[in-house]
Amino acid sequence: MTEGGEPQLFVNRWADAVGPAGESAEESPGWDRCGCLRPPRGEPQPTELGFHTERQDTSAPGWRRLLELIGEAAADGREVFKPLVELTAEERRQVVTLPPDIGRLKRVRHLVLYGSNLVRIPPEIGAMESLEEFSPYTSYRLHWFPYELTRCPNLRSSTVSTRAVYGNYKTRLPFPALQQPAFEPDAVRACSVCAGPLPPSGPEQVWISSRVATDVLPLLVNACSRACVDALPEPAEQHVATPHRGGPTVVQPRAR
């Protein structure tokens, strides 16, 4: 209520970012539940977490439709890309990562992924050279981001559900341990730091918490060498002070 007794109205800035619901939003939501954030009733928050390991079904209608939408956006040069509003709830649920083709969107300034079922973002997002605003808000299964996101030179604004990301200052979700090679190495084609080739043995992987636009995000680095790991910037304040390999031995600052 305002001082005059009139109810205060708030604008829903995401009203046009939500795709169509299924026949029953409760029975057929556009996302899967994530146990990383809410352990079963009565159980404590786990001290160890693992990656979501779902593989993308590239034959799924949702994936094929997303490829079409990226092609259309690349062709018409649009500046705002909201692909999920064009997908049904079931199609949105079928998309657990973005295609590498996302790097073709050179003119997109605002990428909206509100309420997605994504569990990872491909490193090719770093090729979106015009990206200014990144909005994966309420994508609660998206716990980390590729270090290549820091390559977007114009990125100034982000809207991320930070309680869902590893190492966030509110809950300090634990970082998964990086086993070499840690995660889908075939999807990594170049060094996250210098963009050079990776050695035959695979990347050297570390976590780093860095400010990207308006949020501190956990970034997965796939480095070609120890020299590239050493070249990483200082992590954000009030987060793990050095690049690390995750796991239960990593000591994080106390949650606020």
Secondary structure, 3 states (H helix, E strand, C coil): CCCCCCCCCCCCCCCCCCCCCCCCCCCCCCCCCCCCCCCCCCCCCCCCCCCCCCCCCCCCHHHHHHHHHHHHHHHHCCCEECHHHHCCHHHHHCCCCCCHHHHHCCCCCEEECCCCCCCCCCHHHHHCCCCCEEECCCCCCCCCEEHHHHHCCCCCEECCCHHHCECCCCCCECCCCCCCCCCCHHHCCCCCCCCCCCCCCCCEEEEEEEEECCEEEEEEEEECCHHHHHCCCCCCCCCCCCCECCCCCCCCCCCC
